[in-house]
Amino acid sequence: MQVFRVVFAVSLVLCAFSLKGCGSATTSDSQQPASSESKPPASTTVASAETSAPTEKVTAETPEPVDPQAEVKAVFEKLLSIRTEPDPDEWIQADKKLIAFGKTAVPTLKDAMSHTDSGARELASMYLASLGPEAKEAAPVLEKALQDESPFTQVNAASTLTHFPEYREKAIPVLISLTEHPDPNTRLTSIYALGNLESQSPEQLNAIKAAINDSDPDVQLAAIKVIGQMGEPAKTTLTDLQSLIDNTDTSEDLREAALSSKSQIEQSQKK
């Protein structure tokens, strides 16, 4: 289930195919061998064709309308079938196709949220989360997914629901609890989702503040950056940021992020 959560850093090789036209070569009359049969005059031939072959009207057939959901479903099922052992090129191509559908994909993804396969729900929740506010139609099923057995589905559902005021109060507590989940990717997503909110409660701030000292450096980095974006409301984290800066074991990336966030908070206090 973990594989499709990773972004593949691969180069796509575009193959160009040259198409050759098929058909027999034609030769001029002077190049054709003489026939032993005599030909009727041209005027006779035309008259005969006009009288013997009635004119037929060519009627263009109207193509059947394409069902966009059938196309979306086909691509989704392709991704679902290769999610555990995907070929990078094959995955990226299918991923781009599904993303290109945009809001059109919502009905299919919404239906997939009720799939018995947890992998299908995880996949659907991931693409719905990428749509953000455009996934509003799927909000009711995403609300149910807050109780899903998969934390990956939960965090994606909660992240998406924060875009809608009427669902936000139910989504935020789930995100706060998931900042302590054993899976670092789940913690990372929760931190960013909480940090993207316009305002933060003390509970949200405490959850993000705790992640400054997370065991995973990616989660740490996310928390430090989010703290800086909060500005003045995050002033209680200045001591924690300074401790990271002074610690000789802190990596250069984390130290630079801590310095930047500390500066952002201090500047916001002066306004």
C-alpha positions as CSV (number, residue, x, y, z in Angstrom):
1,M,0.0,0.0,0.0
2,Q,3.0,2.3,0.5
3,V,4.3,2.4,-3.0
4,F,1.9,4.7,-4.7
5,R,2.3,7.3,-1.9
6,V,5.9,7.9,-3.1
7,V,6.6,10.4,-5.9
8,F,8.7,8.8,-8.6
9,A,11.6,10.9,-9.7
10,V,12.1,9.4,-13.1
11,S,12.6,10.8,-16.6
12,L,10.0,10.0,-19.2
13,V,11.3,8.9,-22.6
14,L,9.0,9.9,-25.4
15,C,9.0,7.5,-28.3
16,A,8.2,8.9,-31.7
17,F,6.5,6.6,-34.2
18,S,6.6,7.3,-37.9
19,L,3.5,6.3,-39.8
20,K,3.8,5.2,-43.4
21,G,0.9,5.4,-45.7
22,C,-0.2,2.2,-47.4
23,G,-1.6,1.8,-50.9
24,S,-0.8,0.6,-54.4
25,A,1.1,2.8,-56.8
26,T,-0.8,4.2,-59.8
27,T,0.5,4.5,-63.3
28,S,-0.5,6.7,-66.2
29,D,-2.6,5.4,-69.2
30,S,0.4,5.5,-71.4
31,Q,2.2,3.2,-69.1
32,Q,-0.5,0.6,-68.9
33,P,-0.4,-2.4,-71.3
34,A,-2.9,-2.3,-74.2
35,S,-6.0,-4.3,-73.7
36,S,-7.2,-6.9,-76.2
37,E,-10.8,-5.9,-75.4
38,S,-12.3,-2.9,-77.2
39,K,-13.6,-0.1,-74.9
40,P,-16.9,1.6,-75.4
41,P,-16.8,5.4,-76.1
42,A,-16.5,7.5,-73.0
43,S,-19.9,9.1,-73.6
44,T,-21.6,5.6,-73.6
45,T,-19.8,4.6,-70.4
46,V,-21.0,7.8,-68.6
47,A,-24.5,7.4,-69.8
48,S,-24.7,3.8,-68.7
49,A,-23.4,4.7,-65.2
50,E,-25.9,7.5,-64.9
51,T,-28.9,5.3,-65.9
52,S,-27.9,2.0,-64.2
53,A,-26.4,3.3,-60.9
54,P,-28.7,5.6,-58.9
55,T,-27.0,8.3,-56.9
56,E,-26.6,7.2,-53.2
57,K,-26.4,9.8,-50.5
58,V,-23.6,9.2,-48.0
59,T,-25.0,9.6,-44.5
60,A,-22.4,10.2,-41.7
61,E,-23.0,8.1,-38.6
62,T,-23.2,10.1,-35.4
63,P,-20.7,8.8,-33.0
64,E,-21.9,7.6,-29.6
65,P,-21.2,10.1,-26.8
66,V,-18.2,9.1,-24.7
67,D,-18.9,8.4,-21.0
68,P,-16.2,10.4,-19.1
69,Q,-16.8,8.3,-15.9
70,A,-16.0,5.1,-17.8
71,E,-12.7,6.7,-18.8
72,V,-11.9,7.8,-15.3
73,K,-12.8,4.4,-13.9
74,A,-10.6,2.7,-16.4
75,V,-7.6,4.8,-15.4
76,F,-8.4,4.5,-11.7
77,E,-8.6,0.7,-11.9
78,K,-5.3,0.7,-13.8
79,L,-3.6,2.6,-11.0
80,L,-5.3,0.3,-8.4
81,S,-4.0,-2.8,-10.2
82,I,-0.3,-1.6,-10.3
83,R,-0.2,0.2,-6.9
84,T,1.8,-2.5,-5.1
85,E,4.5,-3.1,-7.7
86,P,4.2,-0.2,-10.2
87,D,6.4,0.3,-13.2
88,P,7.5,4.0,-12.8
89,D,6.6,5.0,-16.4
90,E,3.3,3.2,-16.4
91,W,2.3,4.7,-13.0
92,I,3.3,8.2,-14.0
93,Q,1.3,8.1,-17.3
94,A,-1.8,6.8,-15.5
95,D,-1.4,9.3,-12.7
96,K,-1.2,12.2,-15.2
97,K,-4.3,11.0,-17.0
98,L,-6.3,10.8,-13.8
99,I,-5.1,14.2,-12.6
100,A,-6.0,15.7,-16.0
101,F,-9.6,14.8,-15.5
102,G,-9.8,17.3,-12.6
103,K,-13.2,17.8,-11.1
104,T,-14.7,15.4,-13.7
105,A,-13.1,12.5,-11.7
106,V,-15.0,13.3,-8.5
107,P,-18.1,11.0,-9.0
108,T,-15.8,7.9,-9.7
109,L,-13.5,8.8,-6.8
110,K,-16.5,9.3,-4.6
111,D,-17.8,5.9,-5.4
112,A,-14.4,4.3,-4.8
113,M,-14.5,5.7,-1.2
114,S,-17.1,2.9,-0.5
115,H,-14.9,0.2,-2.0
116,T,-14.3,-2.9,0.1
117,D,-10.6,-2.8,-0.7
118,S,-8.8,-0.4,1.6
119,G,-6.2,0.2,-1.1
120,A,-9.0,1.6,-3.4
121,R,-10.2,3.9,-0.6
122,E,-6.6,5.1,0.0
123,L,-6.1,5.8,-3.6
124,A,-9.4,7.6,-4.0
125,S,-8.8,9.7,-0.9
126,M,-5.4,10.8,-2.2
127,Y,-6.7,12.1,-5.5
128,L,-9.7,13.8,-3.8
129,A,-7.3,15.5,-1.4
130,S,-5.3,16.8,-4.4
131,L,-8.5,18.4,-5.8
132,G,-9.1,20.4,-2.6
133,P,-12.2,22.6,-2.7
134,E,-13.2,21.0,-6.0
135,A,-13.9,17.8,-4.1
136,K,-17.0,19.3,-2.3
137,E,-19.4,16.7,-3.9
138,A,-17.5,14.0,-2.1
139,A,-17.6,15.7,1.3
140,P,-20.3,13.4,2.9
141,V,-18.3,10.2,2.1
142,L,-15.1,11.9,3.2
143,E,-16.8,12.6,6.5
144,K,-17.5,8.9,7.0
145,A,-13.8,8.2,6.0
146,L,-12.7,10.0,9.1
147,Q,-13.4,6.7,10.8
148,D,-11.7,4.6,8.2
149,E,-9.4,1.7,9.3
150,S,-6.6,3.3,7.2
151,P,-4.8,6.3,8.7
152,F,-3.8,7.2,5.2
153,T,-7.4,7.5,4.2
154,Q,-8.3,9.3,7.4
155,V,-5.6,12.0,7.0
156,N,-6.5,12.6,3.3
157,A,-10.2,12.8,4.1
158,A,-9.6,15.2,7.0
159,S,-7.2,17.4,5.0
160,T,-9.8,17.7,2.2
161,L,-12.6,18.5,4.6
162,T,-10.7,21.5,6.1
163,H,-11.6,23.3,2.9
164,F,-15.3,23.3,3.9
165,P,-16.4,25.3,7.0
166,E,-19.3,23.0,7.8
167,Y,-16.9,20.0,8.1
168,R,-13.8,21.7,9.5
169,E,-14.7,21.1,13.2
170,K,-14.9,17.4,12.6
171,A,-11.7,17.2,10.6
172,I,-9.4,19.2,12.9
173,P,-9.5,16.8,15.9
174,V,-8.7,13.9,13.6
175,L,-5.7,15.8,12.2
176,I,-4.4,16.6,15.7
177,S,-4.6,13.0,16.8
178,L,-2.8,11.8,13.6
179,T,0.2,14.1,14.3
180,E,1.1,11.4,16.8
181,H,0.6,8.4,14.5
182,P,3.5,5.9,14.1
183,D,3.6,6.5,10.3
184,P,5.8,9.5,9.5
185,N,3.9,10.2,6.2
186,T,0.7,10.5,8.1
187,R,2.2,12.8,10.7
188,L,3.7,14.9,7.9
189,T,0.4,15.3,6.1
190,S,-1.4,16.2,9.3
191,I,1.2,18.9,10.1
192,Y,0.8,20.6,6.7
193,A,-3.0,20.4,6.8
194,L,-3.1,22.0,10.2
195,G,-0.6,24.7,9.2
196,N,-2.7,25.6,6.1
197,L,-5.6,26.7,8.2
198,E,-6.3,30.4,8.5
199,S,-6.3,30.3,12.3
200,Q,-4.9,27.8,14.9
201,S,-6.3,26.9,18.3
202,P,-4.0,26.2,21.2
203,E,-4.5,22.4,20.6
204,Q,-3.4,22.8,17.0
205,L,-0.4,24.9,17.9
206,N,0.7,22.4,20.6
207,A,0.4,19.5,18.1
208,I,2.6,21.3,15.6
209,K,5.0,22.5,18.3
210,A,5.5,18.9,19.5
211,A,6.5,17.9,16.0
212,I,9.5,20.3,16.0
213,N,11.3,17.5,17.9
214,D,9.9,14.7,15.9
215,S,12.1,11.6,15.3
216,D,11.6,12.0,11.5
217,P,13.6,14.9,10.0
218,D,11.0,15.4,7.2
219,V,8.3,15.8,9.8
220,Q,10.5,18.1,11.8
221,L,11.2,20.3,8.8
222,A,7.5,20.5,8.0
223,A,6.7,21.6,11.6
224,I,9.4,24.2,11.7
225,K,8.3,25.8,8.4
226,V,4.6,25.8,9.5
227,I,5.5,27.4,12.8
228,G,7.3,30.2,10.9
229,Q,4.3,30.8,8.6
230,M,2.0,31.2,11.7
231,G,4.0,34.3,12.8
232,E,3.1,36.0,16.1
233,P,0.7,33.3,17.3
234,A,3.6,30.9,17.4
235,K,5.8,33.0,19.7
236,T,5.7,30.3,22.3
237,T,7.9,28.1,20.1
238,L,10.8,30.6,20.0
239,T,12.6,28.8,22.8
240,D,12.2,25.4,21.0
241,L,13.5,26.9,17.8
242,Q,16.5,28.5,19.5
243,S,17.3,25.1,21.1
244,L,17.4,23.5,17.7
245,I,19.7,26.3,16.4
246,D,22.1,25.9,19.3
247,N,22.2,22.1,19.2
248,T,25.4,21.0,17.4
249,D,23.6,17.7,16.3
250,T,21.0,19.7,14.3
251,S,21.4,19.2,10.6
252,E,22.1,22.2,8.4
253,D,18.7,22.0,6.7
254,L,16.8,22.0,10.0
255,R,19.0,24.8,11.5
256,E,18.4,27.1,8.5
257,A,14.7,26.4,8.7
258,A,14.7,27.2,12.4
259,L,16.6,30.4,11.9
260,S,14.1,31.5,9.1
261,S,11.0,30.6,11.2
262,K,12.4,32.4,14.3
263,S,13.0,35.5,12.2
264,Q,9.5,35.4,10.8
265,I,8.0,35.2,14.2
266,E,10.1,38.0,15.6
267,Q,9.3,40.2,12.6
268,S,5.6,39.6,13.1
269,Q,5.8,40.6,16.7
270,K,7.1,44.1,15.7
271,K,4.1,44.8,13.5
